[in-house]
């Protein structure tokens, strides 16, 4: 093999390696872009869930009103949802009912959002069932 042929084979090997690197970089950038888009689509629903959870906990556990009725609690929750500008969950979506001397607030819900083209994402938030503190009768 002559010196010139040896140089050509080395150059073509370098070009092949460079092309593979370019494909690898492009593929990695595309995957990173898809993950970034998915994260940007999921984040607002998750932040809204955290807000709803804090509102329900604040209304039911942290600031309980003794002798509060179901309509009064519903009104207070509606005010808190409106004040915090929660748009995905309305007070009518939250079930409030008395059971065994306490008031149960069931705020479980699911959020649907467009992910890619015809794919939709679904997030279910099932841990939003909270009981008020039992109030003794006098």
VONULUM-359128 format. One record per residue (C-alpha): residue in one letter; x, y, z. Coordinates in steps of 0.05 Angstrom, whole numbers, padded with zeros to 5 digits, always signed. Layout:
<atoms>
aXYZ;...
</atoms>
This chain:
<atoms>
x+00000+00000+00000;x+00029+00067-00020;x+00034+00126+00026;x-00020+00164-00012;x-00070+00107-00006;x-00055+00102+00068;x-00070+00176+00077;x-00135+00169+00039;x-00158+00111+00082;x-00142+00151+00145;x-00181+00212+00119;x-00241+00170+00101;x-00240+00137+00170;x-00238+00206+00202;x-00297+00228+00159;x-00336+00166+00178;x-00323+00180+00252;x-00343+00253+00243;x-00408+00232+00210;x-00424+00184+00265;x-00411+00239+00316;x-00457+00286+00278;x-00512+00234+00278;x-00502+00220+00352;x-00505+00294+00369;x-00567+00304+00327;x-00602+00245+00358;x-00584+00267+00428;x-00609+00338+00414;x-00675+00311+00387;x-00685+00267+00448;x-00668+00324+00494;x-00717+00368+00457;x-00773+00317+00464;x-00760+00309+00539;x-00759+00385+00547;x-00826+00392+00511;x-00856+00337+00554;x-00831+00370+00618;x-00859+00437+00596;x-00927+00405+00583;x-00929+00368+00650;x-00903+00424+00695;x-00965+00470+00695;x-01011+00412+00715;x-00964+00391+00770;x-00958+00462+00797;x-01033+00469+00797;x-01039+00404+00836;x-00991+00429+00889;x-01032+00493+00894;x-01098+00455+00901;x-01068+00409+00953;x-01042+00468+00994;x-01110+00503+00989;x-01149+00442+01013;x-01100+00428+01069;x-01102+00501+01091;x-01178+00503+01090;x-01190+00437+01124;x-01131+00420+01169;x-01091+00482+01185;x-01149+00531+01195;x-01209+00490+01217;x-01269+00529+01239;x-01307+00494+01296;x-01380+00482+01279;x-01369+00497+01205;x-01422+00467+01160;x-01412+00437+01090;x-01438+00499+01053;x-01392+00544+01094;x-01332+00501+01079;x-01351+00499+01005;x-01356+00575+01004;x-01288+00582+01037;x-01256+00533+00988;x-01288+00571+00929;x-01258+00636+00955;x-01189+00605+00963;x-01191+00574+00893;x-01212+00641+00863;x-01160+00680+00903;x-01104+00633+00881;x-01127+00634+00808;x-01136+00559+00802;x-01169+00547+00734;x-01167+00471+00726;x-01207+00453+00787;x-01273+00486+00807;x-01308+00482+00874;x-01363+00440+00840;x-01310+00387+00825;x-01295+00379+00899;x-01341+00333+00938;x-01354+00353+01009;x-01397+00309+01054;x-01406+00294+01129;x-01387+00225+01153;x-01381+00197+01225;x-01379+00265+01257;x-01327+00296+01211;x-01330+00330+01143;x-01294+00294+01086;x-01266+00335+01029;x-01254+00293+00966;x-01215+00336+00916;x-01188+00279+00873;x-01184+00296+00799;x-01146+00282+00735;x-01114+00331+00687;x-01109+00318+00612;x-01062+00357+00567;x-01037+00353+00496;x-00968+00322+00493;x-00947+00311+00421;x-00988+00315+00357;x-01045+00265+00373;x-01018+00240+00439;x-01049+00265+00503;x-01021+00260+00573;x-01062+00244+00635;x-01042+00258+00707;x-01085+00230+00763;x-01083+00261+00832;x-01115+00211+00880;x-01086+00234+00946;x-01133+00292+00958;x-01183+00261+01006;x-01179+00297+01073;x-01222+00293+01136;x-01233+00352+01183;x-01217+00346+01256;x-01275+00316+01295;x-01310+00370+01336;x-01341+00348+01401;x-01414+00368+01414;x-01427+00410+01476;
</atoms>
